[in-house]
Amino acid sequence: MTTTHDFWLAGRRASGDSDFEVRHPFDDSLVGKVSVPTDAQVEEAVAAAAAAAPVFAATPAHVRAGALDHVVKRMTERAEEIARLITAENGKPVKWARGEVGRAISVFRWAAEEARRTNGETMRLDTDPGGVGRFAVVRKFPRGVVLGIAPFNFPLNLVAHKVAPAIAVGAPIILKPAPATPISALLLGEILAETDLPAGSWSILPVPNEKMPALVQDPRLPVISFTGSDKVGYQIMDSVPRKHVTLELGGNAAAVVLADWSSEADIEWAASRIATFSNYSAGQSCIAVQRVIADASVYDALVEKIVAKVQAQVTGDPSDEATDVGPLVDENAAKRVESWVDEAVAKGAKVLTGGVRAGAAYAPTVLAELPGDAILATAEVFGPVLSLHKVDGVDEAFAAVNDSKYGLQAGVFTHDLQTAFRAHSELQVGGVIIGDAPSYRADQMPYGGVKDSGVGREGVKYAMGDFTYERVLVLTGLDL
């Protein structure tokens, strides 16, 4: 019997008058059906969130932190169940799905801790004669209801990065999961429903994409947090210029291997990390390795190792413990990747391995001699494809990294401390990872990019900052 999953309206279960299917990307089996909220139910959720805003903002820190602690406990208890669900609806190999669950647990744990220690600041104002006897207290208050729009590639963790900071600051949130992967978010709703959070403080609504413009425009939702494509993200931002919008968008992350990273062990490590993180989640990560920029002195040895390690990636059924690379989210995504690779080859690129599609799966692929006018040279592939580029020296390597409309993260393999700090100064990205691939992310650190990679930052404390504003209290006539 097929399960139809209810959604969560103002903290309670609800069902609409229609539903849609969620299918497994690997074998197209039916994972479940999801109920769709009616327009009236969406309006009810928005009205409830707006009404709850002052109530939620006034809740004691221990209430919000306690609810977040509960999520940590229950997600830990249900970790394997949740990982298997992620694999079923997303196609992510189960070993990577377990890692995603662990990260989501970490996000809620950090949010609970930040909820307890966010105290604002104080400052004496008698630093100037006009401020004698004056003292300021600066506290942060929620901007209002958050509309969180989550993508399919991390259907639990990127939901957590919107929900947990909102709860931590006492901002009601309406969460819209991706149509391809809504069930993980709805399971999170089961856990949130076990808490004592105020009615209306959260809803999880699988609203169809075509009905989102009205929700985006709603003036009762002053904060929008979006993760997805730059095209959609900037359409949202342009449509609501007076709202506070944060965008975590795309990338075409580069891994730079410099001349001093030259020992056999160095080459082995770099090749292993590049091969793994160009293909994890089938390359469907904003910080998956897409470009390898290698100094000419190490290029040949590195290419040989990368190709061998990419070929060693185990593809197949994502529920198999041995599988490294599963399918893309659907067959259309795989067909798009196929068309981009075919276009690159037609323009002169050489396929060193891969380049084959089977249904929704695309073989891990390595390209050399990629022409600059190929789509793959400038766009985000969001698939298991990397390209190799030979450069001479640090200047040329860093210029190649910056020659992109994106700027999310970069990895730089070097032992030289001066070069590491130079990378931090010169690379136009939101994060520089030294000695590893660009795909590293710790959920407490600020995460986001520059240029077309977005605005604002995720990472619990930093998202909390985006969801709040500073309000100053000045006390007068004090003997300081």
C-alpha positions in Angstrom: 0.0 0.0 0.0 1.4 3.4 -1.0 1.9 5.9 1.8 0.6 9.4 1.3 2.5 11.9 3.4 0.7 14.7 5.0 2.3 18.1 5.2 2.6 20.3 8.3 0.4 23.4 8.7 1.2 25.7 11.6 2.7 22.7 13.5 -0.1 20.2 12.9 -0.7 17.5 10.3 -2.8 18.5 7.3 -3.7 17.1 3.9 -4.9 18.9 0.7 -7.2 17.7 -2.1 -4.4 16.6 -4.4 -1.0 14.8 -4.3 2.0 14.0 -6.3 4.4 11.1 -6.5 8.0 10.9 -5.3 10.0 8.3 -7.2 13.4 6.7 -6.6 15.9 8.0 -9.1 17.7 4.6 -9.4 14.9 2.4 -10.4 11.8 4.7 -10.7 10.1 2.8 -7.9 7.4 4.7 -6.0 8.8 6.1 -2.7 5.5 7.7 -1.7 2.9 10.2 -2.4 2.8 13.7 -0.9 -0.3 15.8 -0.2 -0.3 19.3 -1.7 -1.7 22.2 0.3 -4.6 24.1 -1.2 -4.4 27.9 -1.6 -6.6 28.3 1.4 -4.2 26.2 3.5 -1.2 28.1 2.4 -3.0 31.3 3.4 -3.8 29.8 6.8 -0.1 28.9 7.3 1.1 32.4 6.4 -1.6 34.0 8.6 -0.7 31.7 11.5 3.1 32.5 11.1 2.5 36.2 11.1 0.3 36.0 14.2 2.9 33.8 15.9 5.8 36.2 15.2 5.6 38.3 18.4 4.8 35.3 20.5 7.7 33.3 19.2 10.1 36.2 19.5 9.2 36.5 23.2 9.8 32.8 24.0 12.6 32.2 26.5 15.9 30.9 25.1 15.5 27.7 27.0 12.3 26.9 25.2 13.8 27.3 21.8 17.0 25.5 22.8 15.1 22.7 24.4 13.1 22.1 21.2 16.3 22.1 19.2 17.8 19.6 21.6 14.8 17.4 21.1 15.3 17.4 17.4 19.0 16.3 18.0 17.9 13.4 20.2 15.2 12.1 17.9 17.1 12.5 14.7 20.0 10.6 16.3 17.5 7.8 17.3 16.1 7.7 13.8 19.3 8.2 11.9 19.3 5.0 9.8 15.7 5.4 8.9 16.3 9.0 7.8 19.4 8.0 5.8 17.5 5.3 3.9 14.7 7.8 3.1 17.3 10.3 1.7 18.7 7.5 -0.5 15.2 6.5 -1.7 14.0 10.0 -2.7 17.3 11.5 -3.7 19.4 8.6 -5.1 22.3 9.5 -2.9 24.4 6.4 -1.8 23.5 5.4 1.7 27.0 6.0 3.1 26.7 9.6 1.9 23.2 9.9 3.2 24.3 8.8 6.7 26.9 11.6 6.5 24.1 14.1 5.6 22.1 13.0 8.6 25.1 13.4 10.9 25.6 16.9 9.6 21.9 17.9 10.1 22.1 16.7 13.6 25.2 18.9 14.1 23.2 21.9 12.7 20.5 21.5 15.2 23.0 21.0 18.0 24.8 24.2 17.1 21.5 26.0 16.9 20.6 24.9 20.4 24.0 26.1 21.7 23.7 29.4 19.9 20.2 30.0 21.1 21.5 29.8 24.7 24.5 32.0 24.2 23.2 34.8 22.0 23.3 37.7 24.4 23.8 40.8 22.4 26.4 43.4 23.6 26.8 46.4 25.7 28.8 49.6 25.2 29.6 52.7 27.2 28.9 55.9 25.3 31.0 58.3 27.3 33.8 58.0 24.8 32.7 61.4 23.6 31.6 64.3 25.8 28.0 64.1 24.6 27.7 60.6 25.8 28.6 61.1 29.4 26.1 59.2 31.6 24.9 57.1 28.7 25.2 53.3 28.2 23.9 51.2 25.3 22.5 47.7 25.2 22.4 46.1 21.7 20.1 43.1 21.2 19.0 41.2 18.1 15.4 40.7 17.2 13.8 38.6 14.5 13.1 40.4 11.2 9.9 38.5 10.9 8.6 35.3 9.3 11.2 33.4 7.2 10.3 31.8 3.9 12.8 29.0 3.5 13.1 27.4 0.0 15.3 24.3 0.0 16.9 22.3 -2.9 16.9 18.6 -3.7 20.6 17.8 -3.4 20.7 17.8 0.5 17.1 17.3 1.3 17.6 17.2 5.1 20.8 19.2 5.8 19.9 22.2 3.7 16.4 22.2 5.2 18.1 22.1 8.7 20.2 25.1 7.7 17.0 27.1 7.3 14.8 25.7 10.0 17.3 25.5 12.9 18.6 29.1 12.8 15.0 30.4 12.5 13.9 28.4 15.6 17.1 29.6 17.5 16.2 33.3 17.0 12.5 32.9 17.5 11.5 33.6 13.9 8.5 31.7 12.5 9.4 29.7 9.3 7.5 28.4 6.4 9.7 25.8 4.7 9.1 24.8 1.1 11.0 21.6 0.3 12.1 20.6 -3.3 9.4 18.8 -5.2 11.7 15.9 -6.0 12.7 15.3 -2.3 10.0 16.6 0.1 9.6 13.5 2.4 12.8 14.1 4.4 11.6 17.5 5.4 8.2 16.1 6.2 9.8 13.5 8.5 11.6 16.4 10.3 8.1 17.8 10.8 7.1 14.7 12.7 9.9 15.4 15.1 9.2 19.1 15.4 5.6 18.3 16.2 6.8 16.5 19.3 8.1 19.8 20.8 6.3 22.6 22.6 7.1 25.3 20.0 4.3 27.8 19.7 1.4 27.1 17.2 2.2 28.8 13.9 5.9 29.0 14.5 6.6 26.5 11.7 5.0 25.0 8.7 6.4 22.6 6.1 4.5 23.0 2.8 5.2 21.2 -0.4 3.9 24.0 -2.6 4.3 23.4 -6.3 7.0 25.6 -7.9 4.5 27.4 -10.2 2.6 28.7 -7.1 5.6 30.1 -5.4 5.7 33.6 -6.9 2.6 34.6 -4.8 4.2 33.3 -1.7 7.5 35.0 -2.4 5.6 38.3 -2.9 3.6 38.0 0.3 4.5 41.1 2.5 3.9 39.0 5.6 7.1 37.0 4.8 9.8 39.7 5.0 12.8 37.3 4.9 13.5 34.8 2.1 16.3 32.2 2.4 16.8 30.4 -0.9 19.2 27.7 -1.9 19.3 26.6 -5.6 20.1 27.9 -9.1 21.4 31.4 -9.7 18.7 31.9 -12.3 15.8 31.3 -9.9 17.6 32.9 -7.0 18.1 36.3 -8.7 14.6 36.2 -10.1 13.4 36.0 -6.5 15.7 38.8 -5.4 14.7 41.0 -8.3 11.0 40.4 -7.7 11.2 41.6 -4.0 13.7 44.4 -3.8 12.6 45.5 -0.3 12.7 42.1 1.3 15.8 40.7 3.1 16.8 37.9 0.7 19.7 35.5 1.2 20.8 33.3 -1.7 23.1 30.3 -1.6 23.6 29.6 -5.3 25.8 27.7 -7.7 29.5 27.3 -8.2 32.1 25.6 -10.4 34.6 24.9 -7.7 38.3 24.6 -8.5 40.9 22.4 -7.0 44.3 23.9 -7.5 47.4 21.7 -7.2 50.6 23.7 -7.0 54.2 22.8 -7.8 55.2 22.2 -4.2 52.5 19.5 -3.8 54.7 17.1 -5.6 55.6 14.0 -3.6 54.1 10.7 -4.4 52.0 10.9 -1.2 50.9 14.4 -2.1 49.8 13.4 -5.6 48.0 10.3 -4.2 46.1 12.4 -1.6 45.1 15.2 -4.0 43.9 12.7 -6.7 41.9 10.7 -4.1 40.2 13.8 -2.7 39.5 15.2 -6.2 38.1 11.9 -7.5 35.9 11.5 -4.4 34.6 15.0 -4.3 33.9 15.5 -8.0 31.5 12.5 -7.7 30.0 12.4 -4.3 26.2 13.0 -4.5 26.7 12.3 -8.2 28.4 15.7 -8.4 25.2 17.4 -7.3 26.8 19.7 -4.8 27.6 23.4 -5.2 31.1 22.7 -4.0 31.8 19.5 -5.9 35.1 19.6 -7.8 34.4 20.7 -11.3 37.8 22.2 -12.4 41.2 20.9 -11.6 43.9 23.5 -12.1 47.4 21.9 -11.9 50.9 23.2 -12.2 52.7 21.9 -15.3 55.3 20.2 -13.1 52.8 17.9 -11.4 50.1 17.8 -14.1 51.0 14.5 -15.9 51.4 12.5 -12.6 48.2 14.0 -11.2 46.1 13.2 -14.3 47.2 9.6 -14.3 46.2 9.2 -10.7 42.9 11.1 -11.0 41.7 9.0 -14.0 42.5 5.8 -12.2 40.8 6.9 -9.0 37.7 8.1 -10.9 37.5 4.8 -12.7 37.7 3.1 -9.3 34.5 4.9 -8.0 31.8 2.2 -7.6 28.6 3.1 -9.3 25.2 1.4 -9.0 22.4 0.9 -6.5 22.7 3.6 -3.9 21.3 1.3 -1.2 24.4 -0.9 -1.6 27.0 -0.1 1.1 29.8 -0.4 -1.6 28.3 2.2 -3.9 30.2 5.5 -4.2 28.2 7.2 -7.0 24.5 6.8 -7.5 22.1 8.3 -10.1 21.3 12.0 -10.6 18.0 13.2 -9.3 16.2 12.2 -12.5 16.8 11.3 -16.1 16.4 14.8 -17.4 19.3 15.9 -15.2 21.4 13.1 -16.6 20.4 14.0 -20.1 21.4 17.6 -19.5 24.9 16.5 -18.3 25.2 14.2 -21.3 24.4 17.1 -23.7 26.9 19.4 -22.1 29.7 16.8 -22.3 28.7 16.0 -25.9 28.9 19.7 -26.8 32.4 19.9 -25.2 33.6 16.9 -27.1 32.3 18.3 -30.3 34.3 21.5 -29.7 37.5 19.5 -29.0 37.5 18.2 -25.4 38.9 14.8 -24.8 37.1 12.2 -22.6 39.7 10.4 -20.5 37.1 8.3 -18.8 33.3 8.1 -18.5 31.1 10.1 -20.9 28.3 7.5 -20.8 24.7 7.8 -19.6 22.4 5.0 -18.5 18.9 6.3 -17.5 19.3 8.8 -14.7 22.9 7.7 -14.1 25.9 9.4 -15.7 29.3 7.7 -15.5 32.0 9.6 -13.5 33.8 11.6 -16.2 37.1 13.3 -16.7 37.7 15.7 -19.5 41.0 17.2 -20.8 41.6 20.1 -23.2 38.2 21.7 -22.5 37.7 24.7 -24.8 36.8 27.9 -23.1 33.6 28.4 -25.1 32.1 25.1 -24.0 29.2 25.3 -21.6 31.1 23.1 -19.1 33.9 25.7 -19.0 31.7 28.4 -17.4 28.4 26.9 -16.1 27.8 24.7 -13.1 27.5 21.1 -14.3 25.9 19.7 -11.2 26.9 16.2 -12.2 29.9 13.8 -12.0 32.1 15.6 -14.5 35.5 17.3 -13.9 37.9 19.0 -16.3 41.7 19.2 -16.2 43.7 22.4 -16.8 47.5 22.9 -17.0 49.0 26.1 -15.8 52.4 27.6 -15.1 52.8 29.0 -11.6 50.7 30.4 -8.9 49.8 33.6 -10.8 48.3 31.7 -13.6 46.6 29.2 -11.3 44.9 31.9 -9.2 43.9 33.9 -12.3 42.2 30.7 -13.6 40.2 30.2 -10.4 39.0 33.8 -10.6 38.1 33.5 -14.3 34.5 32.5 -13.4 31.2 34.2 -12.8 31.0 32.0 -9.6 32.9 32.3 -6.4 31.8 29.8 -3.8 34.8 27.8 -2.6 38.2 26.7 -3.8 40.7 24.1 -2.7 44.4 24.8 -2.9 46.9 22.0 -2.5 50.1 23.6 -1.2 52.5 23.3 1.7 53.6 26.9 1.6 52.1 29.1 4.3 52.7 32.3 2.4 50.9 30.8 -0.6 48.0 29.8 1.6 47.6 33.3 2.9 48.0 34.7 -0.7 45.1 32.4 -1.8 43.0 33.7 1.0 43.7 37.3 -0.1 43.4 36.9 -3.8 40.9 34.2 -4.6 37.4 35.6 -5.2 35.5 33.0 -3.3 33.6 32.6 0.0 36.0 29.9 1.3 39.5 28.6 0.6 40.4 25.1 1.7 44.1 24.5 2.0 45.5 21.0 1.5 42.1 19.5 0.4 39.3 19.7 -2.1 37.0 22.7 -2.1 34.1 20.4 -0.9 34.7 20.7 2.8 32.1 22.4 4.9 31.7 22.6 8.7 28.2 23.6 9.6 29.2 26.2 12.2 31.4 28.2 9.8 30.1 30.9 7.5 29.2 29.3 4.1 28.4 31.2 1.0 29.9 32.9 -2.0 30.5 36.1 -4.0 29.7 37.1 -7.6 26.9 34.8 -8.9 27.3 32.3 -6.0 24.9 34.4 -3.9 24.6 36.8 -1.1 24.4 36.3 2.7 25.8 33.3 4.6 24.6 30.0 5.9 26.2 28.4 9.0 24.1 28.5 12.1 25.4 31.7 13.8 25.6 33.6 10.5 22.2 32.6 9.3 20.8 33.7 12.7 22.4 37.1 11.9 20.6 37.2 8.6 17.3 36.4 10.2 17.6 39.2 12.8 18.4 42.9 13.1 20.1 45.0 15.9 18.0 47.1 18.1 19.7 49.6 20.4 18.6 50.6 23.9 20.3 53.8 25.3 20.2 54.4 29.1 20.7 58.0 30.2 21.8 59.7 33.4 23.9 56.8 34.7 27.1 57.1 36.8 29.4 54.8 34.9 
